[in-house]
Amino acid sequence: MSFPTLLSPLKIGKMQLRNRVAMSPMTTNYGSDEQGITDRLLAYLEARAEGGVGLIGVEVCSVDLQHRYQPQSLSLAEDRFIDEHARLVERMHAHGAMVQPQITHPGPESLSTFYEQLAPVGPSVLMNPTHQQACRQLAARELPAIIEQYVAAAERAQRAGYDGMELHAAHAYMLLGSFLSPLRNNRDDDYGGKKLEPRARLLVETLSAVRAAVGDDFPITVSLSGYERYPAGRDLNETQQLAPMLVAAGASAFRVSGGITDKLVTSMIMSSDFSDGLNVSVAEAIRQVVDVPVMVVGRIHTPEHAERILVQGRADLIGIGRPLLADPDWVNKARLAKSSRIRRCISCETCIDSMQRSLQTACAINAASGREREFPLTVSPAPKRVVVVGAGAAGMEAARVAALRGHRVTLLDRQRRLGGSLLMAATVHADNQHFLDWLCLEIRSLGVDIRLGQEVNQQVISGLQPDAILVATGAQIQVPDIAGAGHRHVYSGAQLRRLLEGTATREDMRSLPLALRGMGRWTLQRVAPYLTPARLRRASRIWLPLGHRVAIVGADLAAIELAEFLAHRGRRVHVLDASKRLAMEVGPKRRAEHMDRLERLGVTVNTQVHCTSIDRQALYYRTAQGVRRQLPVDSVILAGEPQAAKATLESMQSLAPEVHAIGDCNGLGLIAQATAQAMAVAHRL
């Protein structure tokens, strides 16, 4: 499919874009401790410019040096930053992309308490939800000086050679967005109150002052939440009133998002529970009241979807953020009619959770995102014969990267299809199938020697004469020892996986209904290669070997996703675990989303309990207080605990000069660990 509208040029004021794809500004924390540009940030942005994006949005640049947004965020508060920003502009222009910074005062979101021993500032006294720091209310007499800070930062951006700028006023956060928000602005003077005009006054005055300073030829995009999705927040009607006011004050375009800030950006960055293009109708409504370009952002994953939005006249420009973390070549692949080769974002929230955990953005399916200088895809000067054992996420990613680097790669797996445990993960969480399909397509197109249904032993490996062996055989599942676990209505997670793989033992078959047992292992072995996640999902809506009441013992991510999967198929599901929290291996945003989803689906969760025994009618457990309880069940699934499995690694140590373990055979780490270790090892070969 071609994308004539998406790839057509567009003007924002005097700025000519080569296409209608813009990279949304996203906080990365790739700046320096001094709020400056680093080589890491340059390489990260340059990869997206080289990947074909029409407009690069540079993340938050603070107008006040004492008020930074993140520990390593950026600033345009002093002239000393101009030269390094000019270098950034030059690098983006070299690849044909236009570029503009997002200029803001962090306001209540400022880290000034920690760095300067100064209170953050805002329209009213309020609490920053992320850092739990109270801000002080700005006096009206202080606002002209802040407006001048915006003006000075805009002039520096212009002197640095930027093609335009973005003024941040979205999500009821940072300074301008907080003044605009009825949730945060409780003032009773000319800059606050219930009416729109006083709340918008600081934004309008700032925009007017910046426009007067930079002139008519410097485009100013205004970032707005069209609809805040929160009780008593700004609604669409108010945004439709506001947008023409901002055009009159000097706005050249709008970037329309949605939601408001909270600790987990709950209504700003949405999970796959929410529809694709969730802000499109709001952007269209704003486009109908202004005569400047309107950009829309929010769950637009594919060029096909982006093209439809533009052709239907619902927006003028498509903003994408996280899809470009997953695949910086998103636009080039669309231009070359290779959209099926796009590594599609799987909405796993690693990008957000990594900020919570390590204060730097990372991507689960693209380990090179933000590490472009560390992992350049250059051809190795000394190609090697590489054998990868295991065709799950880690094995396929390692095979892909090694092949791209010019190594001769053989990929072995005892199963008769690609995917490993990613097959089950993609069955219970459909977004994972995008990654599975992409990996399969990539390794085949790169000419990797794929050998499936292959029992891997020392003789087989030796016959390949490898220079390097990468062991990606997955984790070993440790099933809890519970009295009564041998009953036929009790399954283990490992057993379910063996049934899907076609490697079931006679003991595994005993748990199946008699009709299925009659099919025999021979039949399952031949059906297994054709059991794609999509087919399994469809089949599971017709029949599952489980009763109505299902208890899952275990609460890691795999168990939680399985609970959701079964609840969607009409099962009454209970989850029991000894830990205090669910899905301990994921970050707070994704964990919260799963907790919300479990509640909506009616899944009952009991943590800090110890399961003691199972009989034909019930599962028995003890609470944290030692009270014995009984749970009536028809089926029990013992999820088990993934543990490091080093036996294969140890057996291969003498067969090649280099032997490395990657993925879950090192211990549970999910897709993010699999791809990160695969990328790192494939670059060390």
NULOTOR-870361 format. One record per residue (C-alpha): chain; residue number from 1; x, y, z. Coordinates in steps of 0.02 Angstrom, whole numbers, plus 50000, padded with zeros to 5 digits. Each point is the difference from the previous one (the first is absolute). Last residue first. Layout:
! residues N
A; NUM; X; Y; Z;
...
//
This chain:
! residues 685
A; 685; 51526; 49434; 50933;
A; 684; 49975; 50143; 50124;
A; 683; 49859; 50078; 49901;
A; 682; 49898; 49839; 50001;
A; 681; 50026; 49990; 50189;
A; 680; 49930; 50174; 50033;
A; 679; 49852; 49983; 49883;
A; 678; 49950; 49829; 50067;
A; 677; 50019; 50060; 50179;
A; 676; 49889; 50151; 49970;
A; 675; 49874; 49903; 49896;
A; 674; 49972; 49863; 50128;
A; 673; 50005; 50119; 50149;
A; 672; 49863; 50109; 49926;
A; 671; 49896; 49850; 49944;
A; 670; 49982; 49935; 50178;
A; 669; 50142; 49991; 50127;
A; 668; 49984; 49836; 50093;
A; 667; 50166; 49914; 50029;
A; 666; 50157; 49977; 49896;
A; 665; 49911; 49868; 49895;
A; 664; 49872; 50140; 49980;
A; 663; 50099; 50092; 49868;
A; 662; 50181; 49976; 49951;
A; 661; 50138; 49877; 50045;
A; 660; 50168; 50018; 49911;
A; 659; 50130; 49879; 49932;
A; 658; 50154; 50063; 49909;
A; 657; 50148; 49893; 49948;
A; 656; 49881; 49859; 49953;
A; 655; 49952; 49824; 50055;
A; 654; 50077; 49995; 50175;
A; 653; 49866; 50105; 50085;
A; 652; 49853; 49914; 49916;
A; 651; 49947; 49884; 50142;
A; 650; 50010; 50144; 50125;
A; 649; 49884; 50107; 49896;
A; 648; 49875; 49858; 49981;
A; 647; 49996; 49973; 50189;
A; 646; 49988; 50184; 50045;
A; 645; 49813; 50021; 50029;
A; 644; 49961; 50157; 50099;
A; 643; 49831; 49994; 50085;
A; 642; 49821; 50031; 49946;
A; 641; 49879; 49976; 50146;
A; 640; 49848; 49890; 49981;
A; 639; 49831; 50039; 49925;
A; 638; 49910; 49860; 50091;
A; 637; 49833; 49999; 49910;
A; 636; 49850; 49931; 50093;
A; 635; 49834; 49945; 49926;
A; 634; 49821; 49977; 50064;
A; 633; 50025; 50101; 50158;
A; 632; 49921; 50030; 50172;
A; 631; 50119; 50106; 50105;
A; 630; 50027; 49946; 50181;
A; 629; 50084; 50105; 50134;
A; 628; 50117; 49965; 50146;
A; 627; 50039; 50154; 50108;
A; 626; 50185; 50029; 50030;
A; 625; 49990; 50190; 50005;
A; 624; 50086; 50013; 49830;
A; 623; 49862; 49888; 49935;
A; 622; 50012; 49812; 49985;
A; 621; 49947; 49904; 49846;
A; 620; 49891; 49856; 49942;
A; 619; 49948; 49967; 49820;
A; 618; 49832; 49916; 49974;
A; 617; 49892; 49864; 49923;
A; 616; 50117; 49861; 49945;
A; 615; 50129; 50036; 50133;
A; 614; 50139; 50129; 50009;
A; 613; 50120; 50041; 50141;
A; 612; 50098; 50133; 50093;
A; 611; 49994; 50163; 49900;
A; 610; 50085; 50137; 50102;
A; 609; 49923; 50174; 49994;
A; 608; 50085; 50169; 49993;
A; 607; 49896; 50051; 49850;
A; 606; 49819; 49958; 49959;
A; 605; 49932; 50059; 49833;
A; 604; 49822; 49976; 49936;
A; 603; 49978; 50030; 49813;
A; 602; 49841; 50097; 49960;
A; 601; 50057; 50058; 49829;
A; 600; 49997; 50184; 50049;
A; 599; 50102; 49961; 50156;
A; 598; 50128; 49900; 49902;
A; 597; 50016; 50144; 49876;
A; 596; 50032; 50128; 50137;
A; 595; 50133; 49888; 50078;
A; 594; 50078; 49972; 49829;
A; 593; 50009; 50187; 49967;
A; 592; 50077; 50029; 50171;
A; 591; 50136; 49871; 49965;
A; 590; 50036; 50081; 49832;
A; 589; 50026; 50168; 50080;
A; 588; 50095; 49938; 50153;
A; 587; 50134; 49902; 49907;
A; 586; 50003; 49816; 49956;
A; 585; 50088; 49855; 50086;
A; 584; 49891; 50010; 50157;
A; 583; 49848; 49946; 49901;
A; 582; 49880; 50008; 50147;
A; 581; 50047; 50063; 50171;
A; 580; 50024; 49933; 50176;
A; 579; 50064; 49829; 49950;
A; 578; 49926; 49833; 50052;
A; 577; 49883; 49988; 49852;
A; 576; 49819; 49961; 49958;
A; 575; 49905; 50049; 49843;
A; 574; 49815; 49955; 49985;
A; 573; 49911; 49990; 49832;
A; 572; 49817; 49976; 49955;
A; 571; 50019; 49949; 49818;
A; 570; 49902; 50085; 49862;
A; 569; 50132; 50009; 49866;
A; 568; 50056; 50177; 50043;
A; 567; 50030; 49934; 50175;
A; 566; 50116; 49868; 49927;
A; 565; 50108; 50128; 49911;
A; 564; 50005; 50115; 50151;
A; 563; 50058; 49857; 50111;
A; 562; 50130; 49950; 49869;
A; 561; 50066; 50178; 49999;
A; 560; 50016; 49994; 50189;
A; 559; 50088; 49832; 49998;
A; 558; 50125; 50056; 49868;
A; 557; 50032; 50162; 50094;
A; 556; 50038; 49911; 50164;
A; 555; 49855; 49960; 50115;
A; 554; 50006; 49816; 50043;
A; 553; 49869; 49869; 50039;
A; 552; 49863; 50023; 49872;
A; 551; 49827; 49941; 50055;
A; 550; 49868; 49966; 49868;
A; 549; 49812; 49986; 50025;
A; 548; 49912; 49964; 49834;
A; 547; 50096; 49841; 49959;
A; 546; 50155; 49991; 49893;
A; 545; 50052; 49904; 49844;
A; 544; 49953; 50152; 49893;
A; 543; 49874; 50008; 49858;
A; 542; 49921; 50121; 49876;
A; 541; 50079; 50164; 50054;
A; 540; 50164; 49907; 50021;
A; 539; 50000; 49955; 49816;
A; 538; 50001; 50182; 49947;
A; 537; 50141; 50044; 50120;
A; 536; 50099; 49847; 49947;
A; 535; 49981; 50046; 49818;
A; 534; 50061; 50177; 50032;
A; 533; 50147; 49939; 50103;
A; 532; 50052; 49880; 49862;
A; 531; 49974; 49814; 50023;
A; 530; 50062; 49935; 49832;
A; 529; 50162; 49925; 50063;
A; 528; 49903; 49913; 50142;
A; 527; 49883; 49897; 49890;
A; 526; 50130; 49869; 49958;
A; 525; 50058; 49975; 50179;
A; 524; 49821; 50002; 50061;
A; 523; 49955; 49857; 49883;
A; 522; 50146; 49891; 50058;
A; 521; 49963; 50040; 50182;
A; 520; 49836; 49911; 49991;
A; 519; 49834; 50050; 49927;
A; 518; 49918; 49883; 50126;
A; 517; 50061; 50110; 50140;
A; 516; 49894; 50136; 49922;
A; 515; 49840; 49899; 50014;
A; 514; 50047; 49941; 50177;
A; 513; 50014; 50176; 50066;
A; 512; 50179; 50058; 50029;
A; 511; 50091; 49983; 50165;
A; 510; 50070; 49828; 49957;
A; 509; 50086; 50073; 49845;
A; 508; 50131; 50087; 50106;
A; 507; 50049; 49833; 50078;
A; 506; 50023; 49926; 49826;
A; 505; 50119; 50144; 49964;
A; 504; 49956; 50153; 49898;
A; 503; 50127; 50064; 49872;
A; 502; 49873; 50066; 49875;
A; 501; 50046; 50177; 50042;
A; 500; 49824; 50045; 50056;
A; 499; 49991; 49849; 50114;
A; 498; 50173; 50039; 50067;
A; 497; 49944; 50178; 50042;
A; 496; 49849; 49937; 50096;
A; 495; 50114; 49883; 50097;
A; 494; 50122; 50140; 50043;
A; 493; 49858; 50105; 50069;
A; 492; 49946; 49854; 50108;
A; 491; 49829; 49918; 49995;
A; 490; 49886; 49931; 50135;
A; 489; 49833; 49924; 49947;
A; 488; 50083; 49830; 49984;
A; 487; 50055; 49996; 50181;
A; 486; 50187; 49990; 50024;
A; 485; 50014; 50166; 50091;
A; 484; 49909; 49923; 50149;
A; 483; 50126; 50060; 50129;
A; 482; 50088; 50155; 49935;
A; 481; 50182; 50005; 49947;
A; 480; 50013; 50162; 49902;
A; 479; 50053; 49983; 49817;
A; 478; 50175; 50060; 49955;
A; 477; 49999; 50048; 49817;
A; 476; 50171; 49993; 49917;
A; 475; 50032; 50155; 49897;
A; 474; 50034; 50018; 49816;
A; 473; 50113; 49909; 49877;
A; 472; 50094; 50152; 49939;
A; 471; 50179; 49935; 49992;
A; 470; 50110; 50099; 49882;
A; 469; 50143; 49899; 49929;
A; 468; 50150; 50081; 49917;
A; 467; 50134; 49943; 49877;
A; 466; 49888; 49854; 49953;
A; 465; 50057; 49839; 49916;
A; 464; 49823; 49949; 49947;
A; 463; 50037; 49816; 50034;
A; 462; 50051; 50044; 50176;
A; 461; 49826; 50068; 50034;
A; 460; 49912; 49842; 49941;
A; 459; 50117; 49887; 50098;
A; 458; 49987; 50104; 50158;
A; 457; 49811; 49991; 50001;
A; 456; 49854; 50096; 49929;
A; 455; 49848; 49902; 49945;
A; 454; 49945; 50085; 49840;
A; 453; 49816; 50023; 49963;
A; 452; 50049; 50165; 49921;
A; 451; 50158; 50046; 49905;
A; 450; 50007; 50181; 49943;
A; 449; 50152; 50055; 49899;
A; 448; 49980; 50189; 50012;
A; 447; 49974; 50074; 49827;
A; 446; 49963; 50177; 50054;
A; 445; 49820; 49991; 49937;
A; 444; 49968; 49848; 50109;
A; 443; 50073; 50085; 50154;
A; 442; 49896; 50155; 49970;
A; 441; 49832; 49917; 49966;
A; 440; 50007; 49892; 50156;
A; 439; 50054; 50149; 50107;
A; 438; 49858; 50107; 49931;
A; 437; 49868; 49866; 50030;
A; 436; 50055; 49979; 50181;
A; 435; 50006; 50187; 50029;
A; 434; 49825; 50030; 49932;
A; 433; 49940; 49846; 50094;
A; 432; 50045; 50084; 50164;
A; 431; 49852; 50116; 49975;
A; 430; 49884; 49850; 50021;
A; 429; 50039; 49969; 50184;
A; 428; 49942; 49822; 50043;
A; 427; 50050; 49925; 49833;
A; 426; 50154; 50109; 49976;
A; 425; 50071; 49946; 50168;
A; 424; 49963; 49818; 49958;
A; 423; 50092; 50013; 49834;
A; 422; 50138; 50106; 50080;
A; 421; 50044; 49846; 50103;
A; 420; 50094; 49932; 49849;
A; 419; 49960; 50100; 49845;
A; 418; 50044; 49902; 49845;
A; 417; 49922; 49834; 49953;
A; 416; 50042; 49816; 50004;
A; 415; 50069; 50005; 50176;
A; 414; 50173; 49932; 50033;
A; 413; 50075; 50166; 49948;
A; 412; 50155; 50047; 49902;
A; 411; 50048; 50165; 49918;
A; 410; 50154; 49999; 49887;
A; 409; 50083; 50167; 49969;
A; 408; 50141; 50050; 49883;
A; 407; 50055; 50170; 50068;
A; 406; 49981; 50158; 49897;
A; 405; 49944; 50123; 50133;
A; 404; 49820; 49987; 49943;
A; 403; 50013; 49812; 50026;
A; 402; 50060; 50025; 50179;
A; 401; 49858; 50122; 50033;
A; 400; 49866; 49882; 49934;
A; 399; 50069; 49843; 50082;
A; 398; 50011; 50090; 50168;
A; 397; 49821; 50061; 49980;
A; 396; 49942; 49825; 49953;
A; 395; 50087; 49920; 50149;
A; 394; 49942; 50129; 50127;
A; 393; 49818; 49999; 49944;
A; 392; 49989; 49812; 49985;
A; 391; 50092; 49894; 49874;
A; 390; 50121; 49904; 50112;
A; 389; 50181; 49955; 49967;
A; 388; 50087; 50132; 49896;
A; 387; 50152; 49942; 49902;
A; 386; 50117; 50132; 49932;
A; 385; 50132; 49973; 49865;
A; 384; 50101; 50158; 50008;
A; 383; 50026; 50154; 49893;
A; 382; 50161; 50096; 50038;
A; 381; 49982; 50184; 49952;
A; 380; 49824; 49998; 50075;
A; 379; 49872; 50097; 49900;
A; 378; 49933; 50153; 50090;
A; 377; 49832; 50007; 50086;
A; 376; 50052; 50128; 50130;
A; 375; 49966; 49939; 50177;
A; 374; 50088; 50112; 50126;
A; 373; 49979; 50159; 49896;
A; 372; 49816; 49959; 49971;
A; 371; 49966; 49968; 50184;
A; 370; 49843; 50108; 50017;
A; 369; 49901; 49868; 49907;
A; 368; 50124; 49859; 49966;
A; 367; 49904; 49879; 50113;
A; 366; 49852; 50009; 49883;
A; 365; 49861; 49884; 50060;
A; 364; 49996; 50052; 50183;
A; 363; 50035; 50185; 49969;
A; 362; 50098; 50109; 50121;
A; 361; 49977; 50175; 50071;
A; 360; 50113; 50053; 50142;
A; 359; 49961; 50032; 50184;
A; 358; 50049; 49820; 50046;
A; 357; 49841; 49931; 50079;
A; 356; 49864; 50129; 49969;
A; 355; 50072; 50050; 49831;
A; 354; 50014; 49816; 49955;
A; 353; 49817; 49980; 50045;
A; 352; 49952; 50129; 49870;
A; 351; 50094; 49925; 49853;
A; 350; 49962; 49824; 50063;
A; 349; 49815; 50039; 49978;
A; 348; 49965; 49836; 49907;
A; 347; 49903; 50087; 49862;
A; 346; 50068; 49878; 49867;
A; 345; 50080; 50133; 49889;
A; 344; 50017; 49934; 49822;
A; 343; 50165; 49951; 49922;
A; 342; 49958; 50058; 49824;
A; 341; 50037; 49866; 49869;
A; 340; 49817; 49986; 49949;
A; 339; 50011; 50185; 49957;
A; 338; 50124; 49961; 49863;
A; 337; 49928; 50109; 49861;
A; 336; 50166; 50096; 49990;
A; 335; 49919; 50158; 50069;
A; 334; 49920; 49903; 50143;
A; 333; 50168; 49921; 50042;
A; 332; 50081; 50171; 49995;
A; 331; 49869; 50069; 50119;
A; 330; 50017; 49865; 50134;
A; 329; 50191; 49998; 49990;
A; 328; 50018; 50048; 50186;
A; 327; 49907; 49840; 50046;
A; 326; 49949; 49962; 50179;
A; 325; 50045; 50171; 50068;
A; 324; 49916; 50073; 49845;
A; 323; 49838; 49909; 50042;
A; 322; 50016; 50082; 50171;
A; 321; 49982; 50175; 49933;
A; 320; 49888; 50029; 49851;
A; 319; 49922; 50163; 49944;
A; 318; 49897; 49997; 49841;
A; 317; 49968; 50161; 49905;
A; 316; 49850; 50082; 49917;
A; 315; 49862; 49921; 50103;
A; 314; 49825; 49926; 49977;
A; 313; 49994; 50031; 49813;
A; 312; 49950; 49822; 49958;
A; 311; 50158; 49982; 49896;
A; 310; 50105; 50053; 50150;
A; 309; 49925; 49877; 50123;
A; 308; 50003; 49861; 49871;
A; 307; 50186; 50029; 49964;
A; 306; 50044; 49989; 50185;
A; 305; 49907; 49834; 50016;
A; 304; 50092; 49926; 49851;
A; 303; 50166; 50073; 50061;
A; 302; 49980; 49897; 50159;
A; 301; 50005; 50031; 50187;
A; 300; 49890; 50152; 50033;
A; 299; 49969; 49978; 50186;
A; 298; 49996; 50185; 50047;
A; 297; 50052; 50155; 49905;
A; 296; 49907; 50122; 49887;
A; 295; 50075; 50148; 49908;
A; 294; 49889; 50146; 49948;
A; 293; 50055; 50121; 49863;
A; 292; 49930; 50178; 50009;
A; 291; 49827; 50057; 49947;
A; 290; 49911; 49974; 50166;
A; 289; 49825; 49944; 50055;
A; 288; 49981; 49836; 49904;
A; 287; 50179; 49946; 50041;
A; 286; 49951; 50002; 50184;
A; 285; 49861; 49874; 49969;
A; 284; 50116; 49894; 49894;
A; 283; 50130; 49997; 50139;
A; 282; 49866; 49942; 50123;
A; 281; 49944; 49862; 49882;
A; 280; 50180; 49944; 49977;
A; 279; 50050; 49992; 50183;
A; 278; 49970; 49811; 50022;
A; 277; 50093; 49955; 49841;
A; 276; 50002; 49816; 50048;
A; 275; 49872; 49951; 50128;
A; 274; 50045; 49982; 50182;
A; 273; 50031; 49834; 50086;
A; 272; 50167; 49999; 49908;
A; 271; 50070; 50113; 50135;
A; 270; 49992; 50189; 49996;
A; 269; 50126; 50137; 50022;
A; 268; 49910; 50157; 50059;
A; 267; 49858; 49931; 50107;
A; 266; 50107; 49903; 50123;
A; 265; 50157; 50108; 49996;
A; 264; 50057; 49884; 50141;
A; 263; 50027; 50132; 50136;
A; 262; 49862; 50110; 49929;
A; 261; 49990; 50121; 49856;
A; 260; 49846; 50037; 49898;
A; 259; 49917; 49922; 49850;
A; 258; 50006; 50037; 49815;
A; 257; 50110; 50043; 49851;
A; 256; 49983; 50133; 49866;
A; 255; 50153; 50081; 49925;
A; 254; 49943; 50168; 49935;
A; 253; 50065; 50113; 49862;
A; 252; 50061; 50177; 49963;
A; 251; 49946; 50078; 50166;
A; 250; 50018; 50190; 50002;
A; 249; 49877; 50078; 50124;
A; 248; 49855; 49990; 49876;
A; 247; 50039; 49815; 49977;
A; 246; 49998; 49981; 50189;
A; 245; 49827; 50077; 50017;
A; 244; 49939; 49888; 49858;
A; 243; 50060; 49847; 50099;
A; 242; 49922; 50049; 50167;
A; 241; 49817; 49989; 49953;
A; 240; 50023; 49829; 49922;
A; 239; 50102; 49949; 50152;
A; 238; 49856; 50051; 50113;
A; 237; 49877; 49893; 49904;
A; 236; 50120; 49854; 50004;
A; 235; 50001; 49989; 50190;
A; 234; 50120; 50070; 50128;
A; 233; 50006; 49900; 50161;
A; 232; 49858; 49992; 50126;
A; 231; 50003; 49809; 49997;
A; 230; 50148; 49942; 49892;
A; 229; 50018; 49957; 49818;
A; 228; 50097; 50160; 49962;
A; 227; 49927; 50030; 49827;
A; 226; 50096; 50096; 49867;
A; 225; 50158; 49993; 50102;
A; 224; 50103; 50137; 49919;
A; 223; 50174; 50021; 49926;
A; 222; 50017; 50167; 49911;
A; 221; 50106; 50006; 49842;
A; 220; 50093; 50162; 49968;
A; 219; 50070; 50029; 49826;
A; 218; 50137; 50132; 49977;
A; 217; 49961; 50110; 49849;
A; 216; 49881; 50119; 50091;
A; 215; 50127; 50074; 50118;
A; 214; 50102; 49922; 50141;
A; 213; 49969; 50134; 50132;
A; 212; 49819; 50046; 49961;
A; 211; 49954; 49817; 49988;
A; 210; 50082; 49964; 50168;
A; 209; 49904; 50142; 50082;
A; 208; 49835; 49944; 49925;
A; 207; 50029; 49819; 50052;
A; 206; 50042; 50051; 50177;
A; 205; 49850; 50116; 50013;
A; 204; 49883; 49866; 49933;
A; 203; 50070; 49866; 50116;
A; 202; 49993; 50115; 50151;
A; 201; 49821; 50052; 49957;
A; 200; 49931; 49826; 49974;
A; 199; 49937; 49982; 50179;
A; 198; 49929; 50176; 49991;
A; 197; 49909; 49965; 49836;
A; 196; 49936; 49825; 50041;
A; 195; 49886; 50044; 50144;
A; 194; 50008; 49907; 50166;
A; 193; 50136; 50103; 50079;
A; 192; 50174; 50052; 49955;
A; 191; 50121; 50127; 49929;
A; 190; 49902; 50162; 50033;
A; 189; 49987; 49959; 50186;
A; 188; 49907; 49866; 50099;
A; 187; 50125; 49859; 49974;
A; 186; 49950; 49818; 50013;
A; 185; 50097; 49940; 49847;
A; 184; 50042; 49817; 50016;
A; 183; 49840; 49909; 49954;
A; 182; 49932; 50143; 49895;
A; 181; 50156; 49978; 49892;
A; 180; 50070; 50142; 49894;
A; 179; 50117; 50060; 50137;
A; 178; 50063; 49821; 50019;
A; 177; 50026; 49979; 49813;
A; 176; 50101; 50160; 49994;
A; 175; 50111; 49950; 50146;
A; 174; 50031; 49814; 49984;
A; 173; 49844; 49894; 50008;
A; 172; 49817; 50001; 49955;
A; 171; 50037; 49877; 49858;
A; 170; 50051; 50129; 49869;
A; 169; 50070; 50177; 49991;
A; 168; 50173; 49971; 49924;
A; 167; 50053; 50129; 49871;
A; 166; 50080; 49914; 49852;
A; 165; 50135; 50084; 49898;
A; 164; 50048; 50038; 49821;
A; 163; 50134; 49958; 49872;
A; 162; 50137; 50001; 50131;
A; 161; 50156; 50095; 49947;
A; 160; 50081; 50026; 50169;
A; 159; 49954; 50185; 49988;
A; 158; 49815; 49952; 49990;
A; 157; 50015; 49886; 50151;
A; 156; 50089; 50140; 50093;
A; 155; 49859; 50119; 49956;
A; 154; 49873; 49874; 50066;
A; 153; 50097; 49983; 50163;
A; 152; 50004; 50190; 50021;
A; 151; 49813; 50014; 49968;
A; 150; 49960; 49861; 50122;
A; 149; 50108; 50083; 50132;
A; 148; 49913; 50165; 49963;
A; 147; 49833; 49917; 50038;
A; 146; 50075; 49945; 50166;
A; 145; 50048; 50180; 50040;
A; 144; 49824; 50059; 49957;
A; 143; 49926; 49867; 50117;
A; 142; 50082; 50051; 50164;
A; 141; 49882; 50148; 50032;
A; 140; 49851; 49882; 49993;
A; 139; 50068; 49905; 50150;
A; 138; 50047; 49820; 49970;
A; 137; 49924; 49871; 50116;
A; 136; 50125; 49886; 50083;
A; 135; 50030; 49820; 49948;
A; 134; 49981; 49845; 50107;
A; 133; 50113; 49853; 49963;
A; 132; 49930; 49824; 49988;
A; 131; 50127; 49951; 49867;
A; 130; 49882; 49929; 49869;
A; 129; 49833; 50075; 50055;
A; 128; 50068; 50179; 50017;
A; 127; 49893; 50071; 50139;
A; 126; 49907; 50164; 49988;
A; 125; 50006; 50181; 50062;
A; 124; 49931; 50103; 49858;
A; 123; 50052; 50061; 49827;
A; 122; 50166; 49911; 50016;
A; 121; 50176; 50009; 50067;
A; 120; 50125; 49871; 50060;
A; 119; 50078; 50038; 50169;
A; 118; 50184; 50041; 49999;
A; 117; 50136; 49894; 50080;
A; 116; 50092; 50010; 49833;
A; 115; 50019; 49820; 49943;
A; 114; 49874; 49900; 50102;
A; 113; 49867; 50133; 50026;
A; 112; 50030; 50066; 49824;
A; 111; 49942; 49836; 49923;
A; 110; 49863; 50092; 49904;
A; 109; 49833; 49913; 49967;
A; 108; 49901; 50141; 50083;
A; 107; 50069; 50123; 49871;
A; 106; 50101; 49907; 49870;
A; 105; 50024; 50160; 49897;
A; 104; 49982; 49950; 49820;
A; 103; 50075; 49993; 49826;
A; 102; 49980; 49844; 49892;
A; 101; 50140; 50014; 49874;
A; 100; 49979; 50001; 49810;
A; 99; 50077; 49900; 49859;
A; 98; 49979; 49982; 49812;
A; 97; 50066; 49839; 49928;
A; 96; 50104; 49983; 49842;
A; 95; 50137; 49888; 50069;
A; 94; 50132; 50136; 50015;
A; 93; 49865; 50110; 50073;
A; 92; 49992; 49891; 50156;
A; 91; 50188; 50008; 50030;
A; 90; 50004; 50189; 49971;
A; 89; 49858; 50027; 50122;
A; 88; 50091; 49901; 50135;
A; 87; 50159; 50100; 49972;
A; 86; 49899; 50160; 50015;
A; 85; 49933; 49934; 50165;
A; 84; 50180; 49981; 50059;
A; 83; 50042; 50177; 49945;
A; 82; 49847; 50079; 50081;
A; 81; 50019; 49924; 50173;
A; 80; 50124; 50131; 50062;
A; 79; 49869; 50134; 49965;
A; 78; 49902; 49951; 50156;
A; 77; 49828; 49928; 50041;
A; 76; 49987; 49885; 49851;
A; 75; 49998; 49844; 50109;
A; 74; 49997; 49812; 49984;
A; 73; 49956; 49850; 50110;
A; 72; 50129; 49899; 50095;
A; 71; 49931; 50004; 50177;
A; 70; 49823; 50033; 49936;
A; 69; 49894; 50157; 49980;
A; 68; 50130; 50131; 50046;
A; 67; 49955; 50159; 50091;
A; 66; 50156; 50094; 50051;
A; 65; 50055; 50020; 49820;
A; 64; 49833; 50080; 49952;
A; 63; 49932; 49986; 49823;
A; 62; 50000; 49811; 50007;
A; 61; 50022; 49898; 49841;
A; 60; 49879; 49854; 49994;
A; 59; 50035; 49871; 49865;
A; 58; 50053; 50039; 49822;
A; 57; 49862; 49975; 49872;
A; 56; 50070; 49939; 49835;
A; 55; 49898; 50042; 49845;
A; 54; 49991; 49905; 49835;
A; 53; 50056; 49831; 50067;
A; 52; 50102; 49900; 49874;
A; 51; 50102; 49876; 50100;
A; 50; 50150; 50115; 49988;
A; 49; 49905; 50122; 50109;
A; 48; 49954; 49858; 50118;
A; 47; 50181; 49939; 50013;
A; 46; 50057; 50181; 50023;
A; 45; 49891; 50019; 50153;
A; 44; 50082; 49854; 50090;
A; 43; 50175; 50045; 49939;
A; 42; 49980; 50179; 50060;
A; 41; 49932; 49945; 50169;
A; 40; 50150; 49885; 50027;
A; 39; 50122; 50134; 49943;
A; 38; 49932; 50111; 50137;
A; 37; 49901; 50164; 49996;
A; 36; 49998; 50102; 50160;
A; 35; 49903; 50002; 50163;
A; 34; 50160; 50009; 50107;
A; 33; 49979; 49818; 50053;
A; 32; 50002; 49962; 49814;
A; 31; 49853; 49952; 49890;
A; 30; 49941; 49823; 49966;
A; 29; 49860; 50016; 50128;
A; 28; 49880; 49935; 49866;
A; 27; 49846; 50112; 50007;
A; 26; 49901; 49984; 49841;
A; 25; 49967; 50137; 49870;
A; 24; 49888; 49927; 49864;
A; 23; 50088; 49947; 49841;
A; 22; 49904; 50076; 49857;
A; 21; 49934; 49912; 49846;
A; 20; 49918; 50105; 49865;
A; 19; 50139; 49996; 49871;
A; 18; 50144; 50107; 49934;
A; 17; 49953; 50141; 50118;
A; 16; 50014; 50182; 49945;
A; 15; 50006; 50126; 50143;
A; 14; 49937; 50172; 49949;
A; 13; 49836; 49981; 50095;
A; 12; 49983; 49814; 50025;
A; 11; 50015; 49937; 49822;
A; 10; 49965; 49824; 49943;
A; 9; 50082; 49877; 49881;
A; 8; 49920; 49835; 49948;
A; 7; 50052; 49837; 50082;
A; 6; 49843; 49978; 50103;
A; 5; 49892; 50051; 49853;
A; 4; 50077; 49885; 49871;
A; 3; 50017; 49848; 50113;
A; 2; 50037; 49854; 49886;
A; 1; 49939; 49825; 50041;
//
